[in-house]
Amino acid sequence: MLIKTILNRLEKFKSFVYGKTYIKSIEGNESLIIEILARKNSRGICSGCDKACVTYDSQPARYYEYVPLWGIRVYFCYRRRRVNCKQDGIHVEQLPWSEGKEHLTKSYQLFLSTWAKRLSWKEVSEVFKTSWESVFRSVKWVVNYGLSHCDWEGIEQIGADELSVFKGHKYLTCVYQLDKGKRRLLWCGKDRTVKTLLRFFREFGKDRCLRLRFVCSDMWKPYLKVIKKKAANALNILDRFHIMKKFNEAIDEVRRQEVKQLKTEEKENVLDKGRWVLLKKPANLTEKQTRCL
């Protein structure tokens, strides 16, 4: 099967056709070059107003890196047209396989960002013989695309939590959708402050906030304050881990006070060294600990 046949099945671009394919050395590496040509009488799309316009001239050929094939680098080669737009003047045309001045194709950016979820960015760049910056730009492009095309309609259940990042006490605030059958990360913001979570609710919109039924969070006071104000109709559910942590802290504090009092009164100190007897689940107690109850 010809390479052009495969590409026409996977990457067919309206108003463009594949031309010659050949091997050429680029940056010291033998690479597969695939020419792309504009169809005869086709008009380029203005990058300003998205309208088809007449061609003004063509720029020199430029290479756009595509997904590698059997370890061989693959490039699209195309002479980008400039169009004469009545509204915006002379502009370069839009390309369906790349955005702006980016030399990576959209398919290659998606390919790199998918691998960046499994490996470190440095490992991805080394395995596919590209730069760390190319991997970074690919991930950034995919994230920006997801944010701009995110559908926030019909969300009734969300969760807010912090995530420790880097070194020191540095955090991200993460908001998740928790509806049955659709659980996903919705939003991330720097720090874990009132202002951080307020930014999410402002972007989420007042009408969507009023339609929320449940909000799950821990007992971090800035979160509780914002949730109470912005999700007035929702039931705020506190996660079990932090509730049990508070219960255990209270029980242990009472035990310490009782131990001090027993010592002061010179009575038998039955609670000394009994911390885990009180805090452990009954099923996890040893036989010796069970006899102490």
Backbone as CSV, one residue per row, in Angstrom:
resi,resn,N_x,N_y,N_z,CA_x,CA_y,CA_z,C_x,C_y,C_z
1,MET,0.837,-1.196,0.000,0.000,0.000,0.000,0.872,1.245,0.000
2,LEU,0.565,2.210,-0.857,1.338,3.434,-0.952,1.150,4.293,0.287
3,ILE,2.212,5.061,0.628,2.145,5.967,1.775,1.026,6.983,1.581
4,LYS,0.869,7.481,0.352,-0.183,8.454,0.072,-1.571,7.864,0.297
5,THR,-1.735,6.583,0.022,-3.023,5.917,0.240,-3.347,5.860,1.730
6,ILE,-2.321,5.528,2.537,-2.509,5.478,3.984,-2.866,6.863,4.523
7,LEU,-2.140,7.880,4.044,-2.395,9.242,4.513,-3.783,9.733,4.114
8,ASN,-4.234,9.353,2.945,-5.580,9.765,2.509,-6.671,9.142,3.366
9,ARG,-6.348,8.022,4.000,-7.312,7.399,4.905,-7.248,8.016,6.299
10,LEU,-6.031,8.391,6.729,-5.847,8.903,8.082,-5.872,10.423,8.159
11,GLU,-5.309,11.084,7.167,-5.131,12.542,7.199,-5.545,13.147,5.858
12,LYS,-6.830,13.162,5.606,-7.309,13.739,4.346,-7.744,15.176,4.602
13,PHE,-7.088,16.118,3.901,-7.355,17.533,4.105,-8.129,18.099,2.918
14,LYS,-9.220,18.775,3.241,-10.041,19.375,2.198,-9.246,20.434,1.433
15,SER,-9.340,20.409,0.109,-8.685,21.365,-0.794,-7.189,21.167,-0.919
16,PHE,-6.671,20.033,-0.400,-5.243,19.733,-0.522,-5.070,18.286,-0.981
17,VAL,-3.981,18.029,-1.713,-3.667,16.666,-2.168,-2.204,16.370,-1.865
18,TYR,-1.886,15.089,-1.737,-0.506,14.672,-1.505,0.212,14.524,-2.838
19,GLY,1.449,15.007,-2.876,2.258,14.937,-4.092,3.346,13.882,-3.978
20,LYS,4.570,14.240,-4.320,5.690,13.300,-4.309,6.095,12.937,-2.882
21,THR,6.674,11.749,-2.741,7.290,11.322,-1.482,8.725,10.905,-1.780
22,TYR,9.661,11.338,-0.942,11.067,11.028,-1.179,11.843,11.117,0.120
23,ILE,13.067,10.604,0.101,13.954,10.628,1.266,14.928,11.783,1.126
24,LYS,15.110,12.526,2.219,16.023,13.660,2.210,16.648,13.797,3.595
25,SER,17.901,14.248,3.653,18.590,14.435,4.922,18.221,15.796,5.505
26,ILE,17.657,15.775,6.727,17.312,17.005,7.440,17.942,16.950,8.824
27,GLU,18.758,17.951,9.139,19.482,18.033,10.410,20.315,16.780,10.650
28,GLY,20.887,16.241,9.565,21.753,15.077,9.669,21.027,13.758,9.764
29,ASN,19.705,13.762,9.660,18.919,12.527,9.733,18.163,12.303,8.431
30,GLU,18.212,11.073,7.922,17.429,10.750,6.728,15.949,10.761,7.092
31,SER,15.196,11.553,6.355,13.789,11.754,6.690,12.910,11.524,5.469
32,LEU,11.672,11.141,5.733,10.695,10.944,4.670,9.945,12.253,4.445
33,ILE,9.999,12.759,3.225,9.352,14.017,2.877,8.101,13.721,2.043
34,ILE,6.991,14.317,2.434,5.735,14.147,1.703,5.256,15.529,1.268
35,GLU,5.208,15.751,-0.015,4.766,17.051,-0.516,3.245,17.176,-0.426
36,ILE,2.783,18.365,-0.090,1.356,18.670,-0.095,1.124,19.815,-1.077
37,LEU,0.099,19.660,-1.903,-0.220,20.668,-2.910,-1.661,21.145,-2.722
38,ALA,-1.874,22.414,-2.988,-3.251,22.935,-2.965,-3.947,22.508,-4.253
39,ARG,-5.193,22.122,-4.147,-5.948,21.734,-5.345,-6.079,22.923,-6.296
40,LYS,-6.114,22.627,-7.576,-6.259,23.689,-8.573,-7.583,24.426,-8.369
41,ASN,-7.514,25.725,-8.498,-8.675,26.614,-8.363,-9.221,26.690,-6.932
42,SER,-8.521,26.052,-5.972,-8.981,26.158,-4.582,-8.527,27.489,-4.000
43,ARG,-9.249,27.972,-3.008,-8.910,29.238,-2.357,-8.419,28.995,-0.938
44,GLY,-7.429,29.779,-0.553,-6.912,29.663,0.800,-7.847,30.327,1.804
45,ILE,-7.825,29.848,3.045,-8.666,30.407,4.110,-7.873,31.473,4.854
46,CYS,-8.430,32.663,4.926,-7.776,33.772,5.621,-7.648,33.448,7.110
47,SER,-6.461,33.659,7.656,-6.240,33.374,9.079,-6.860,34.422,9.982
48,GLY,-7.357,35.530,9.391,-7.984,36.565,10.185,-9.480,36.392,10.342
49,CYS,-10.173,36.146,9.205,-11.643,36.089,9.246,-12.219,34.722,8.898
50,ASP,-11.369,33.746,8.592,-11.808,32.368,8.284,-12.598,32.264,6.982
51,LYS,-12.408,33.216,6.076,-13.124,33.187,4.802,-12.171,32.796,3.668
52,ALA,-12.732,32.119,2.647,-11.927,31.745,1.485,-11.636,32.994,0.643
53,CYS,-10.371,33.179,0.273,-9.951,34.372,-0.462,-9.052,33.988,-1.632
54,VAL,-8.895,34.903,-2.577,-8.041,34.647,-3.739,-6.583,34.663,-3.315
55,THR,-5.761,33.916,-4.045,-4.337,33.810,-3.719,-3.585,35.059,-4.156
56,TYR,-2.725,35.563,-3.276,-1.882,36.718,-3.593,-0.517,36.239,-4.098
57,ASP,0.149,35.382,-3.347,1.404,34.753,-3.783,1.669,33.545,-2.887
58,SER,2.802,32.893,-3.107,3.175,31.721,-2.299,4.528,31.943,-1.650
59,GLN,4.686,31.435,-0.445,5.941,31.544,0.283,6.846,30.360,-0.040
60,PRO,8.123,30.438,0.344,9.031,29.301,0.121,8.533,28.047,0.832
61,ALA,8.950,26.892,0.335,8.530,25.612,0.928,8.971,25.521,2.389
62,ARG,8.109,24.961,3.187,8.386,24.824,4.621,8.051,23.406,5.059
63,TYR,8.815,22.894,6.050,8.611,21.535,6.535,7.815,21.537,7.844
64,TYR,6.864,20.596,7.929,6.041,20.418,9.125,6.213,18.976,9.590
65,GLU,6.726,18.805,10.805,7.061,17.462,11.285,5.801,16.667,11.619
66,TYR,5.764,15.438,11.104,4.619,14.549,11.294,5.042,13.366,12.163
67,VAL,4.094,12.498,12.491,4.362,11.320,13.330,5.408,10.437,12.659
68,PRO,6.484,10.044,13.374,7.538,9.224,12.757,7.031,7.848,12.331
69,LEU,7.654,7.314,11.303,7.273,6.009,10.753,8.463,5.072,10.850
70,TRP,8.335,3.988,11.649,9.405,2.996,11.857,10.723,3.667,12.258
71,GLY,10.634,4.679,13.119,11.836,5.368,13.579,12.376,6.393,12.600
72,ILE,11.685,6.581,11.481,12.124,7.559,10.479,11.309,8.837,10.655
73,ARG,11.982,9.966,10.685,11.272,11.233,10.786,10.468,11.482,9.511
74,VAL,9.266,12.020,9.696,8.368,12.287,8.565,8.019,13.778,8.562
75,TYR,8.089,14.381,7.377,7.769,15.808,7.252,6.797,16.036,6.100
76,PHE,5.838,16.936,6.332,5.036,17.473,5.235,5.786,18.675,4.672
77,CYS,5.809,18.787,3.359,6.458,19.927,2.703,5.393,20.701,1.922
78,TYR,5.279,21.987,2.222,4.213,22.776,1.591,4.650,24.223,1.404
79,ARG,4.280,24.789,0.254,4.500,26.206,-0.023,3.239,26.961,0.388
80,ARG,3.304,27.610,1.530,2.125,28.268,2.088,1.746,29.504,1.268
81,ARG,0.460,29.626,0.979,-0.011,30.763,0.190,-0.342,31.956,1.077
82,ARG,-0.221,33.133,0.491,-0.765,34.337,1.119,-2.017,34.713,0.325
83,VAL,-3.054,35.087,1.060,-4.320,35.401,0.406,-4.620,36.891,0.533
84,ASN,-5.349,37.381,-0.445,-5.733,38.797,-0.467,-7.169,38.902,0.013
85,CYS,-7.313,39.219,1.295,-8.640,39.284,1.912,-9.180,40.710,1.828
86,LYS,-10.426,40.858,1.374,-11.045,42.184,1.257,-11.211,42.836,2.630
87,GLN,-11.383,42.018,3.641,-11.617,42.552,4.985,-10.320,42.806,5.749
88,ASP,-9.390,41.841,5.715,-8.185,41.914,6.543,-6.904,42.196,5.770
89,GLY,-6.999,42.316,4.459,-5.790,42.559,3.674,-5.050,41.271,3.367
90,ILE,-3.742,41.369,3.194,-2.936,40.204,2.818,-2.515,39.439,4.068
91,HIS,-2.918,38.158,4.123,-2.599,37.287,5.258,-2.174,35.917,4.739
92,VAL,-1.379,35.211,5.567,-1.074,33.822,5.227,-2.327,32.984,5.457
93,GLU,-2.446,31.908,4.696,-3.636,31.065,4.808,-3.595,30.166,6.046
94,GLN,-4.762,29.751,6.469,-4.860,28.751,7.534,-4.496,27.386,6.974
95,LEU,-3.884,26.561,7.829,-3.551,25.199,7.430,-4.287,24.210,8.322
96,PRO,-4.875,23.174,7.755,-5.621,22.215,8.584,-4.732,21.298,9.412
97,TRP,-3.443,21.186,9.070,-2.559,20.277,9.788,-1.651,20.986,10.796
98,SER,-1.652,22.323,10.825,-0.787,23.052,11.746,-1.408,24.406,12.067
99,GLU,-1.032,24.969,13.217,-1.568,26.268,13.623,-0.466,27.314,13.685
100,GLY,-0.760,28.500,13.152,0.176,29.611,13.241,1.531,29.295,12.657
101,LYS,2.581,29.629,13.422,3.957,29.404,12.971,4.521,28.079,13.455
102,GLU,3.690,27.245,14.062,4.134,25.962,14.611,4.629,25.043,13.494
103,HIS,5.822,24.453,13.691,6.370,23.551,12.673,6.016,22.089,12.938
104,LEU,5.338,21.822,14.067,4.845,20.469,14.350,3.404,20.356,13.876
105,THR,3.061,19.247,13.248,1.670,19.047,12.845,0.827,18.746,14.082
106,LYS,-0.482,18.967,13.976,-1.384,18.701,15.096,-1.342,17.221,15.493
107,SER,-1.245,16.343,14.486,-1.208,14.904,14.771,0.031,14.534,15.570
108,TYR,1.172,15.163,15.238,2.408,14.872,15.957,2.358,15.439,17.374
109,GLN,1.747,16.602,17.541,1.595,17.174,18.879,0.722,16.283,19.763
110,LEU,-0.357,15.769,19.189,-1.231,14.857,19.937,-0.481,13.570,20.278
111,PHE,0.333,13.082,19.344,1.137,11.872,19.533,2.116,12.064,20.696
112,LEU,2.851,13.182,20.696,3.836,13.446,21.749,3.163,13.642,23.106
113,SER,2.053,14.369,23.128,1.378,14.630,24.402,0.781,13.351,24.986
114,THR,0.369,12.415,24.134,-0.146,11.129,24.617,0.956,10.340,25.307
115,TRP,2.145,10.331,24.701,3.273,9.633,25.323,3.760,10.361,26.569
116,ALA,3.567,11.695,26.605,3.998,12.481,27.771,3.191,12.144,29.017
117,LYS,2.040,11.463,28.859,1.269,11.011,30.013,1.879,9.747,30.617
118,ARG,2.680,9.031,29.830,3.245,7.762,30.284,4.713,7.884,30.690
119,LEU,5.435,8.764,30.016,6.858,8.942,30.286,7.122,10.395,30.663
120,SER,8.316,10.645,31.197,8.704,12.028,31.453,8.905,12.736,30.118
121,TRP,8.819,14.057,30.121,8.969,14.813,28.881,10.367,14.619,28.292
122,LYS,11.356,14.499,29.152,12.729,14.276,28.676,12.844,12.930,27.972
123,GLU,12.227,11.894,28.556,12.273,10.561,27.937,11.551,10.556,26.599
124,VAL,10.408,11.248,26.511,9.671,11.324,25.248,10.529,11.983,24.168
125,SER,11.213,13.075,24.535,12.056,13.775,23.552,13.208,12.896,23.095
126,GLU,13.767,12.089,24.011,14.886,11.222,23.650,14.436,10.049,22.785
127,VAL,13.299,9.448,23.136,12.810,8.289,22.382,12.453,8.666,20.949
128,PHE,11.799,9.820,20.762,11.336,10.211,19.435,12.233,11.253,18.773
129,LYS,13.440,11.433,19.358,14.491,12.267,18.758,14.000,13.670,18.420
130,THR,13.355,14.273,19.398,12.900,15.646,19.245,13.355,16.435,20.462
131,SER,13.029,17.699,20.539,13.478,18.529,21.653,12.470,18.510,22.799
132,TRP,12.966,18.822,23.996,12.084,18.937,25.158,11.058,20.042,24.937
133,GLU,11.480,21.131,24.280,10.575,22.246,24.001,9.426,21.814,23.095
134,SER,9.695,20.915,22.152,8.641,20.423,21.255,7.596,19.633,22.039
135,VAL,8.061,18.826,23.009,7.131,18.068,23.850,6.313,19.028,24.710
136,PHE,6.982,20.034,25.268,6.291,21.029,26.096,5.213,21.759,25.291
137,ARG,5.552,22.204,24.083,4.580,22.929,23.256,3.413,22.032,22.869
138,SER,3.704,20.763,22.664,2.644,19.817,22.289,1.651,19.632,23.433
139,VAL,2.173,19.450,24.645,1.304,19.288,25.810,0.498,20.562,26.032
140,LYS,1.158,21.706,25.908,0.472,22.985,26.099,-0.643,23.164,25.079
141,TRP,-0.403,22.792,23.834,-1.416,22.928,22.781,-2.625,22.046,23.076
142,VAL,-2.377,20.798,23.496,-3.476,19.870,23.798,-4.291,20.374,24.991
143,VAL,-3.605,20.867,26.029,-4.308,21.383,27.209,-5.162,22.588,26.833
144,ASN,-4.586,23.518,26.067,-5.337,24.711,25.649,-6.537,24.341,24.777
145,TYR,-6.345,23.343,23.924,-7.457,22.887,23.083,-8.575,22.311,23.955
146,GLY,-8.182,21.495,24.942,-9.179,20.901,25.831,-9.936,21.948,26.629
147,LEU,-9.217,22.978,27.115,-9.867,24.024,27.890,-10.848,24.837,27.043
148,SER,-10.446,25.126,25.809,-11.315,25.944,24.948,-12.514,25.163,24.425
149,HIS,-12.435,23.830,24.423,-13.545,23.003,23.935,-14.223,22.219,25.058
150,CYS,-13.981,22.639,26.300,-14.540,21.918,27.443,-16.046,22.159,27.565
151,ASP,-16.806,21.084,27.695,-18.258,21.177,27.850,-18.607,21.060,29.330
152,TRP,-19.109,22.140,29.903,-19.444,22.169,31.320,-20.946,22.108,31.569
153,GLU,-21.714,21.743,30.569,-23.168,21.664,30.743,-23.567,20.353,31.423
154,GLY,-24.620,20.422,32.233,-25.174,19.215,32.856,-24.398,18.696,34.046
155,ILE,-23.442,19.463,34.550,-22.651,19.017,35.707,-23.430,19.283,36.991
156,GLU,-23.605,18.247,37.809,-24.355,18.377,39.065,-23.518,18.033,40.287
157,GLN,-22.409,17.307,40.073,-21.584,16.892,41.203,-20.122,17.206,40.909
158,ILE,-19.471,17.915,41.822,-18.049,18.236,41.645,-17.300,17.964,42.948
159,GLY,-15.983,17.866,42.841,-15.123,17.714,44.007,-13.953,18.674,43.898
160,ALA,-13.542,19.242,45.024,-12.410,20.168,45.062,-11.359,19.629,46.029
161,ASP,-10.108,19.621,45.588,-9.035,19.107,46.434,-7.734,19.784,46.034
162,GLU,-6.744,19.755,46.961,-5.449,20.327,46.633,-4.466,19.223,46.270
163,LEU,-3.478,19.578,45.475,-2.454,18.633,45.036,-1.095,19.261,45.300
164,SER,-0.248,18.566,46.064,1.084,19.088,46.373,1.985,18.937,45.147
165,VAL,2.652,20.024,44.764,3.512,19.997,43.577,4.880,20.574,43.921
166,PHE,5.897,20.079,43.191,7.267,20.564,43.337,7.742,20.398,44.795
167,LYS,8.652,21.256,45.243,9.197,21.160,46.591,8.608,22.255,47.476
168,GLY,8.585,21.983,48.775,8.020,22.963,49.689,6.512,22.894,49.710
169,HIS,5.906,23.858,50.379,4.446,23.885,50.502,3.838,24.640,49.322
170,LYS,3.860,23.983,48.168,3.276,24.557,46.960,2.161,23.626,46.487
171,TYR,1.016,24.218,46.146,-0.161,23.408,45.856,-0.873,23.877,44.588
172,LEU,-1.616,22.943,44.010,-2.581,23.257,42.966,-3.969,22.934,43.501
173,THR,-4.930,23.753,43.184,-6.326,23.436,43.489,-6.923,22.756,42.264
174,CYS,-7.443,21.559,42.447,-8.022,20.794,41.340,-9.523,20.592,41.579
175,VAL,-10.299,20.785,40.536,-11.753,20.578,40.610,-12.123,19.468,39.630
176,TYR,-12.887,18.490,40.104,-13.248,17.321,39.307,-14.763,17.231,39.131
177,GLN,-15.178,16.662,38.014,-16.587,16.294,37.860,-16.757,14.889,38.403
178,LEU,-17.778,14.677,39.237,-17.988,13.386,39.899,-19.318,12.735,39.523
179,ASP,-19.970,13.234,38.466,-21.239,12.638,38.055,-21.029,11.196,37.611
180,LYS,-22.027,10.363,37.868,-21.947,8.948,37.504,-21.758,8.797,35.998
181,GLY,-20.764,8.031,35.618,-20.504,7.774,34.206,-19.655,8.831,33.518
182,LYS,-19.332,9.921,34.219,-18.506,10.967,33.621,-17.682,11.641,34.704
183,ARG,-16.541,11.064,34.998,-15.650,11.609,36.016,-14.375,12.091,35.335
184,ARG,-14.046,13.360,35.551,-12.901,13.948,34.847,-12.407,15.184,35.586
185,LEU,-11.181,15.578,35.263,-10.618,16.823,35.780,-11.210,17.982,35.000
186,LEU,-11.762,18.962,35.718,-12.371,20.119,35.067,-11.456,21.331,35.021
187,TRP,-10.686,21.545,36.104,-9.982,22.825,36.235,-8.841,22.699,37.226
188,CYS,-7.759,23.450,36.993,-6.640,23.527,37.932,-6.263,24.984,38.142
189,GLY,-5.882,25.338,39.360,-5.457,26.697,39.664,-4.313,26.699,40.651
190,LYS,-3.463,27.698,40.575,-2.296,27.802,41.441,-2.707,28.141,42.864
191,ASP,-2.054,27.482,43.834,-2.284,27.684,45.274,-3.617,27.060,45.715
192,ARG,-3.890,27.161,47.010,-5.139,26.601,47.564,-5.816,27.656,48.444
193,THR,-6.023,28.814,47.868,-6.585,29.947,48.593,-8.036,30.185,48.200
194,VAL,-8.667,31.123,48.900,-10.033,31.526,48.566,-10.091,32.044,47.142
195,LYS,-9.126,32.890,46.771,-9.106,33.484,45.433,-8.992,32.419,44.341
196,THR,-8.221,31.369,44.640,-8.033,30.304,43.640,-9.355,29.633,43.304
197,LEU,-10.070,29.162,44.323,-11.328,28.459,44.074,-12.410,29.403,43.551
198,LEU,-12.344,30.677,43.953,-13.295,31.663,43.428,-13.145,31.812,41.918
199,ARG,-11.903,31.721,41.435,-11.667,31.833,39.984,-12.402,30.737,39.232
200,PHE,-12.380,29.505,39.804,-13.098,28.412,39.139,-14.584,28.709,39.070
201,PHE,-15.193,29.096,40.180,-16.639,29.319,40.196,-17.044,30.481,39.287
202,ARG,-16.178,31.481,39.154,-16.489,32.580,38.226,-16.483,32.075,36.788
203,GLU,-15.491,31.236,36.457,-15.431,30.672,35.104,-16.568,29.672,34.871
204,PHE,-16.946,28.969,35.927,-18.015,27.969,35.824,-19.359,28.630,35.540
205,GLY,-19.556,29.830,36.059,-20.783,30.577,35.776,-21.829,30.454,36.873
206,LYS,-22.553,31.529,37.096,-23.540,31.589,38.177,-24.662,30.574,37.990
207,ASP,-25.185,30.435,36.770,-26.298,29.499,36.523,-25.880,28.057,36.784
208,ARG,-24.670,27.677,36.341,-24.200,26.308,36.572,-23.976,26.065,38.060
209,CYS,-23.492,27.076,38.768,-23.284,26.944,40.225,-24.594,26.648,40.943
210,LEU,-25.653,27.314,40.543,-26.955,27.116,41.183,-27.537,25.733,40.903
211,ARG,-27.097,25.103,39.795,-27.603,23.766,39.442,-26.806,22.640,40.093
212,LEU,-25.736,22.980,40.800,-24.948,21.948,41.475,-25.746,21.338,42.620
213,ARG,-25.688,20.002,42.727,-26.412,19.300,43.791,-25.488,18.851,44.912
214,PHE,-24.269,18.446,44.568,-23.321,17.961,45.560,-21.933,18.528,45.269
215,VAL,-21.232,18.916,46.334,-19.837,19.336,46.237,-19.056,18.588,47.304
216,CYS,-18.042,17.843,46.885,-17.224,17.075,47.825,-15.906,17.819,48.063
217,SER,-15.505,17.929,49.322,-14.247,18.616,49.636,-13.702,18.103,50.957
218,ASP,-12.473,18.516,51.277,-11.949,18.227,52.605,-12.351,19.375,53.537
219,MET,-11.721,19.472,54.683,-12.140,20.465,55.672,-11.262,21.716,55.653
220,TRP,-10.612,21.969,54.524,-9.792,23.165,54.376,-10.708,24.393,54.350
221,LYS,-10.523,25.290,55.332,-11.455,26.396,55.552,-11.667,27.304,54.330
222,PRO,-10.609,27.669,53.582,-10.854,28.509,52.394,-11.818,27.861,51.398
223,TYR,-11.718,26.514,51.213,-12.639,25.817,50.314,-14.071,25.867,50.855
224,LEU,-14.218,25.582,52.153,-15.556,25.561,52.751,-16.233,26.927,52.631
225,LYS,-15.462,27.973,52.820,-16.000,29.336,52.747,-16.521,29.651,51.353
226,VAL,-15.726,29.290,50.326,-16.121,29.586,48.946,-17.310,28.725,48.521
227,ILE,-17.291,27.435,48.873,-18.378,26.520,48.497,-19.705,26.982,49.097
228,LYS,-19.664,27.406,50.354,-20.881,27.885,51.014,-21.468,29.094,50.297
229,LYS,-20.593,29.953,49.783,-21.042,31.181,49.131,-21.486,30.937,47.690
230,LYS,-20.704,30.144,46.937,-20.937,30.013,45.497,-21.834,28.837,45.112
231,ALA,-21.901,27.804,45.944,-22.756,26.643,45.629,-23.819,26.523,46.710
232,ALA,-24.643,27.554,46.812,-25.617,27.657,47.907,-26.646,26.538,47.895
233,ASN,-26.976,25.997,46.718,-28.006,24.956,46.626,-27.447,23.544,46.750
234,ALA,-26.143,23.431,46.855,-25.503,22.108,46.862,-25.251,21.623,48.287
235,LEU,-25.262,20.310,48.446,-24.901,19.697,49.717,-23.389,19.493,49.721
236,ASN,-22.695,20.100,50.696,-21.242,19.974,50.789,-20.894,18.712,51.582
237,ILE,-20.342,17.734,50.905,-19.989,16.456,51.525,-18.502,16.468,51.860
238,LEU,-18.183,16.248,53.138,-16.786,16.213,53.574,-16.253,14.797,53.455
239,ASP,-15.016,14.672,52.988,-14.500,13.324,52.750,-14.213,12.607,54.074
240,ARG,-14.397,11.301,54.047,-14.333,10.450,55.233,-12.973,10.503,55.923
241,PHE,-11.912,10.571,55.118,-10.562,10.524,55.671,-10.342,11.655,56.672
242,HIS,-10.701,12.892,56.279,-10.457,14.035,57.160,-11.398,14.049,58.369
243,ILE,-12.619,13.544,58.187,-13.538,13.456,59.329,-12.991,12.494,60.378
244,MET,-12.551,11.299,59.930,-12.000,10.310,60.859,-10.697,10.807,61.485
245,LYS,-9.932,11.581,60.716,-8.696,12.142,61.259,-8.999,13.072,62.431
246,LYS,-10.035,13.913,62.287,-10.429,14.824,63.364,-10.947,14.054,64.582
247,PHE,-11.742,12.984,64.317,-12.238,12.152,65.412,-11.064,11.530,66.183
248,ASN,-10.104,10.976,65.449,-8.959,10.326,66.081,-8.114,11.319,66.876
249,GLU,-7.952,12.531,66.339,-7.202,13.562,67.059,-7.907,13.937,68.367
250,ALA,-9.238,14.031,68.297,-10.008,14.382,69.501,-9.902,13.268,70.552
251,ILE,-10.037,12.000,70.098,-9.940,10.860,71.021,-8.565,10.819,71.676
252,ASP,-7.520,11.034,70.888,-6.164,10.981,71.426,-5.908,12.127,72.397
253,GLU,-6.483,13.289,72.131,-6.320,14.429,73.038,-6.995,14.148,74.388
254,VAL,-8.190,13.550,74.335,-8.883,13.187,75.574,-8.072,12.149,76.349
255,ARG,-7.508,11.168,75.646,-6.694,10.131,76.306,-5.498,10.746,77.021
256,ARG,-4.836,11.710,76.368,-3.667,12.355,76.980,-4.054,13.107,78.249
257,GLN,-5.169,13.815,78.177,-5.640,14.550,79.358,-5.957,13.600,80.512
258,GLU,-6.594,12.455,80.178,-6.939,11.465,81.214,-5.687,10.851,81.821
259,VAL,-4.671,10.617,80.977,-3.406,10.052,81.476,-2.761,11.010,82.466
260,LYS,-2.752,12.296,82.134,-2.180,13.303,83.042,-2.946,13.357,84.357
261,GLN,-4.271,13.295,84.278,-5.098,13.364,85.478,-4.874,12.143,86.370
262,LEU,-4.773,10.948,85.762,-4.536,9.726,86.537,-3.180,9.788,87.245
263,LYS,-2.191,10.344,86.569,-0.878,10.481,87.193,-0.923,11.450,88.369
264,THR,-1.648,12.557,88.160,-1.768,13.555,89.225,-2.457,12.968,90.452
265,GLU,-3.483,12.165,90.236,-4.246,11.567,91.337,-3.614,10.279,91.854
266,GLU,-2.461,9.894,91.210,-1.723,8.689,91.603,-2.596,7.440,91.551
267,LYS,-3.392,7.361,90.511,-4.239,6.188,90.294,-3.599,5.302,89.224
268,GLU,-4.128,4.087,89.097,-3.598,3.143,88.105,-3.793,3.724,86.694
269,ASN,-2.694,3.819,85.969,-2.722,4.465,84.646,-3.054,3.425,83.567
270,VAL,-4.324,3.118,83.400,-4.747,2.079,82.455,-4.692,2.553,80.999
271,LEU,-4.612,3.874,80.790,-4.616,4.417,79.423,-3.223,4.666,78.876
272,ASP,-2.197,4.529,79.726,-0.832,4.762,79.262,-0.447,3.714,78.220
273,LYS,0.169,4.136,77.149,0.565,3.270,76.028,-0.637,2.573,75.396
274,GLY,-1.788,3.194,75.505,-2.988,2.586,74.923,-3.541,3.355,73.738
275,ARG,-2.653,4.139,73.117,-3.120,4.990,72.016,-3.763,4.172,70.902
276,TRP,-3.067,3.143,70.416,-3.549,2.401,69.243,-4.718,1.484,69.583
277,VAL,-4.831,1.156,70.866,-5.992,0.351,71.276,-7.277,1.128,71.015
278,LEU,-7.201,2.439,71.219,-8.385,3.278,71.025,-8.577,3.694,69.567
279,LEU,-7.486,3.862,68.846,-7.576,4.407,67.498,-7.725,3.367,66.396
280,LYS,-7.272,2.144,66.662,-7.348,1.113,65.622,-8.772,0.602,65.433
281,LYS,-9.037,0.090,64.233,-10.298,-0.608,64.015,-10.290,-1.899,64.827
282,PRO,-11.432,-2.306,65.376,-11.472,-3.555,66.159,-10.927,-4.754,65.383
283,ALA,-11.179,-4.795,64.090,-10.730,-5.935,63.279,-9.211,-5.982,63.155
284,ASN,-8.526,-4.819,63.358,-7.069,-4.763,63.195,-6.316,-4.905,64.517
285,LEU,-7.028,-5.029,65.630,-6.377,-5.164,66.929,-5.737,-6.542,67.090
286,THR,-4.585,-6.570,67.747,-3.951,-7.852,68.055,-4.676,-8.491,69.241
287,GLU,-4.345,-9.738,69.526,-4.995,-10.443,70.636,-4.681,-9.773,71.958
288,LYS,-3.448,-9.290,72.107,-3.046,-8.614,73.349,-3.802,-7.292,73.511
289,GLN,-3.942,-6.543,72.395,-4.666,-5.274,72.450,-6.147,-5.493,72.755
290,THR,-6.706,-6.575,72.248,-8.127,-6.873,72.489,-8.366,-7.136,73.973
291,ARG,-7.409,-7.785,74.645,-7.585,-8.103,76.077,-7.550,-6.833,76.935
292,CYS,-6.924,-5.765,76.377,-6.813,-4.509,77.144,-8.108,-3.730,77.162
293,LEU,-9.026,-4.048,76.219,-10.293,-3.305,76.143,-11.199,-3.627,77.322
